[in-house]
Amino acid sequence: MDPRLLAETVRAACIEAALDAYEEGGVRGLCAEGRWEYAISAMRQLEVESLLAREMERKAMLGDGSSSRSG
Protein backbone atom coordinates (compact mmCIF):
# COMPACT_ATOMS: atom_id res chain seq x y z
CA MET A 1 0.00 0.00 0.00
CA ASP A 2 1.19 3.48 -0.86
CA PRO A 3 2.56 5.13 2.33
CA ARG A 4 0.56 8.31 1.72
CA LEU A 5 -2.67 6.35 1.25
CA LEU A 6 -1.88 4.37 4.39
CA ALA A 7 -1.38 7.57 6.39
CA GLU A 8 -4.56 9.13 5.02
CA THR A 9 -6.58 5.99 5.78
CA VAL A 10 -5.33 5.82 9.36
CA ARG A 11 -5.82 9.56 9.88
CA ALA A 12 -9.41 9.41 8.63
CA ALA A 13 -10.15 6.45 10.91
CA CYS A 14 -8.66 8.26 13.92
CA ILE A 15 -10.70 11.37 13.24
CA GLU A 16 -13.89 9.34 12.84
CA ALA A 17 -13.21 7.38 16.04
CA ALA A 18 -12.46 10.56 17.99
CA LEU A 19 -15.53 12.42 16.77
CA ASP A 20 -17.80 9.45 17.45
CA ALA A 21 -16.38 8.99 20.94
CA TYR A 22 -16.56 12.71 21.75
CA GLU A 23 -20.23 12.76 20.76
CA GLU A 24 -20.96 9.56 22.68
CA GLY A 25 -19.20 10.98 25.72
CA GLY A 26 -21.53 13.97 25.62
CA VAL A 27 -24.57 11.70 25.46
CA ARG A 28 -23.19 9.81 28.46
CA GLY A 29 -22.93 13.08 30.37
CA LEU A 30 -19.16 13.50 30.43
CA CYS A 31 -17.68 16.96 30.86
CA ALA A 32 -15.51 18.43 28.08
CA GLU A 33 -12.31 17.01 29.59
CA GLY A 34 -13.91 13.59 30.00
CA ARG A 35 -15.15 13.66 26.42
CA TRP A 36 -11.65 14.50 25.22
CA GLU A 37 -10.14 11.64 27.25
CA TYR A 38 -12.81 9.31 25.85
CA ALA A 39 -11.91 10.41 22.30
CA ILE A 40 -8.19 9.82 22.91
CA SER A 41 -8.97 6.39 24.30
CA ALA A 42 -10.99 5.54 21.19
CA MET A 43 -8.05 6.45 18.97
CA ARG A 44 -5.67 4.37 21.08
CA GLN A 45 -8.00 1.38 20.82
CA LEU A 46 -8.39 1.68 17.05
CA GLU A 47 -7.55 -1.66 15.46
CA VAL A 48 -5.23 -0.52 12.69
CA GLU A 49 -4.62 -4.00 11.31
CA SER A 50 -8.33 -4.70 10.80
CA LEU A 51 -8.74 -1.23 9.30
CA LEU A 52 -5.98 -1.95 6.80
CA ALA A 53 -7.40 -5.40 6.01
CA ARG A 54 -10.79 -3.83 5.22
CA GLU A 55 -9.11 -1.22 3.02
CA MET A 56 -7.18 -3.91 1.14
CA GLU A 57 -10.41 -5.89 0.62
CA ARG A 58 -12.18 -2.78 -0.63
CA LYS A 59 -9.38 -2.02 -3.08
CA ALA A 60 -9.39 -5.62 -4.32
CA MET A 61 -13.15 -5.46 -4.93
CA LEU A 62 -12.81 -2.18 -6.81
CA GLY A 63 -9.89 -3.42 -8.87
CA ASP A 64 -7.47 -0.90 -7.28
CA GLY A 65 -7.62 2.05 -9.67
CA SER A 66 -4.30 3.43 -8.39
CA SER A 67 -2.57 2.59 -11.68
CA SER A 68 -4.81 5.10 -13.49
CA ARG A 69 -3.12 8.10 -11.85
CA SER A 70 -1.84 10.76 -14.16
CA GLY A 71 1.50 12.24 -13.37
C-alpha positions, 0 to 999 in steps of 0.5 A: 500500500502506498505510504501516503494512502496508508497515512490518510486511511489511518488519519481518517479512521482516527478522526472518525473514532475521535468524533464518534467517541466525543459525541458519545461521551456527551450523550453519556454526560461526560464533561468536556475534559472527560469527552476529550479523554474518551476520544483519545482512548478511542483512537488508542483502541483503534484496530489498525490492522483490521482497518488496513485489512478492510481497506485492502479488501475494498481495493481488491473489490474495486480493482485498485484504480491506483494505476490510473493516476496521471502524473 
